[in-house]
Amino acid sequence: MNAPDPHAATRARIADAAEELFRTLGYQKTAVADIARECGMSPANVYRFYASKSAINEAITQRLLGGLSALVEEIAAGPGTAEERLRATMVEMHRRDIALFFSEKRLHDMVTAAMTEHWGVIERFIERVLGAWADLLREGMERGEFARRDPEATALTLKHLTMLWTHPLLIADCLGRGVEPEELQRDQAAALDLVMAGLKAEPC
């Protein structure tokens, strides 16, 4: 059995403290000095494990999105038709973002910043989701559920078509203008009906 990695354990402890502060203060108002104080260490010691506050921000975002991308891949590999699983991944991504907005608004703001500022962790998350979608599209084409198209290009098009229900900034804007979550869910369902019908149609 391998011995525990003390370096990894300390990184996890710093990330735990940072995540808790992000939940209470917000990631923008949390300084490295605050995180260091929570861990009982100096800021200089924190920087031994994370090169910058941005690196800590990315680590926390990775925690949030890593679980979601794993769930998307689990749904994609699960039972049901390719269409059912493709739709389920999109519905679940939207549901999780709505839940984060209402239960962890400060963390939602951090993910929104990560999206708009193009943090590397977001690029990796999108790559995993697009990969899962492309695999589902390819499977659906092989089974005759979907018309044949380029799976990777079609997955990217799906990202663009469904962005209103997967981009936290757009969701926050809708909710901030008084749109009810149930209305967003109904709109998403109608949009996905149209998208799935389009996937079944032969390309022009």
ABEGO torsion letter per residue (X at the ends): XBBBBAAAAAAAAAAAAAAAAAAAAEAAABBAAAAAAAAGBBAAAAAAABABAAAAAAAAAAAAAAAAAAAAAAAAABBEBAAAAAAAAAAAAAAAAAAAAAABAAAAAAAAAAAAAGBAAAAAAAAAAAAAAAAAAAAAAAAGABBBBBAAAAAAAAAAAAAAAABAAAAAAAAAAGBBAAAAAAAAAAAAAAAAAAAABBBX
